[in-house]
Amino acid sequence: MSPKTKNQKPKTNIDFANLQLQHEMYKDEIEEAILKVARNCNFIMGNEVQELEKNLEEFTGAKYAISCSSGTDALLLAMMALDIKPGDEVITTPFTFIATAETIALLGATPVFVDIDEKTYNIDPAKIEAAITPKTKAIILVSLYGQPADIDAIQIIVDKTLKTKNQKLYTIIDGAQSFGSTYKGKTDSNLGDISCTSFFPAKPLGCYGDGGAVFTNNYELAEKMKSLRVHGQTKRYYHKYIGMGGRLDTIQAAVLNVKLKHYKKDLALRQEVAQKYSVSLSDQCESKGIILPTLTPNTTSAWAQYSIRVKNREELQEKLKNLGIPTAVHYPLPLHLQECFGYLGYKKGDFPISEMVANEIISLPMNPYVSDEEIEYIVENL
Ligand SMILES: Cc1ncc(COP(=O)(O)O)c(C=O)c1O
């Protein structure tokens, strides 16, 4: 990043995710990579896809990386590989994007919600045990806003359940927002039985359309997910499983191969932006009634979002909008209160922390290129 870009004057309209500037930064390499695929016409499962999977394995430390068509399909592939089916229960948090629980329901299983921790906004391990029943098959840990959940605390519960009830619980990481984040030094793609991510354009590592990946250290699960991604086939036109059309396009893989090369730097810039927000806001948050994001000591975040809590959210959003500062709300209504999950029978008050956070949370512009002047301008106007 040139100092000129980093110190640019605040624009009238600050960009929330600034995908345009990112394209500008890597334009030559990315456009060349896309053209190469177009010229070779290897649109499906071209060399770039295998190359990307190798690069992802190297980057994450996970033994097997399998690219797929989206973060949603990554969750589906993970649960299909674990044989999650009607009658099974899968524990997760209600304070996440719909896809986390929607995919459980799509497979005919039942999402069972557990409230979040008030500081990290991730699933509260202390509340998981009470939600386990003989039907529980897996726990999906969402790394919300980019920060991994406390998997060690959850592994203790998994081990205890196996020992005392002879019941195996799988852990799935929904790392759609957290590619490149770490927990005790390991990337969150290298945690759990299967880890999933999304390459949706606005994610920390985004492609130029839909994309995702699943990761595992288990050979059998890896082979099964590879097969499930291509309609469950093991050999052309021979289908062992009911699978799906879940491949990543070669063009997306080509874009990701370029962006992954620069990703460590981009991630460091995101972390720098988050740090600057936190430092600038720290001495004002008490007087302004702002709650800053909390990063636990064992984790690093990919900072998909920089989200703060305020009491007067709608008023603040309107004011910031008029000043050319875009904001977003991730997410305004917890999943247990969504109409589509009415059949689960939850009601208001069931998950008080999720409900409180959903009422107060607001995300500020976050991308590697938010300039110092922009941060100053945003903080001044909060
Ligand atoms: C937590 C979470 N899970 C899953 C997804 C789904 O990813 P995709 O949009 O690539 O299907 C998202 C995307 O927003 C997400 O934030």
The ligand as a Gaussian input file, in Angstrom:
#p B3LYP/6-31G(d) Opt

LIG

0 1
 C      -21.480000     -16.806000       9.415000
 C      -21.775000     -17.092000       7.976000
 N      -22.043000     -18.347000       7.602000
 C      -22.284000     -18.667000       6.324000
 C      -22.294000     -17.708000       5.341000
 C      -22.639000     -18.104000       3.938000
 O      -21.628000     -17.847000       3.030000
 P      -21.980000     -17.619000       1.475000
 O      -22.599000     -16.290000       1.347000
 O      -20.652000     -17.717000       0.788000
 O      -22.895000     -18.715000       1.081000
 C      -22.011000     -16.385000       5.674000
 C      -22.019000     -15.326000       4.636000
 O      -22.415000     -14.227000       4.840000
 C      -21.747000     -16.062000       7.035000
 O      -21.482000     -14.804000       7.402000

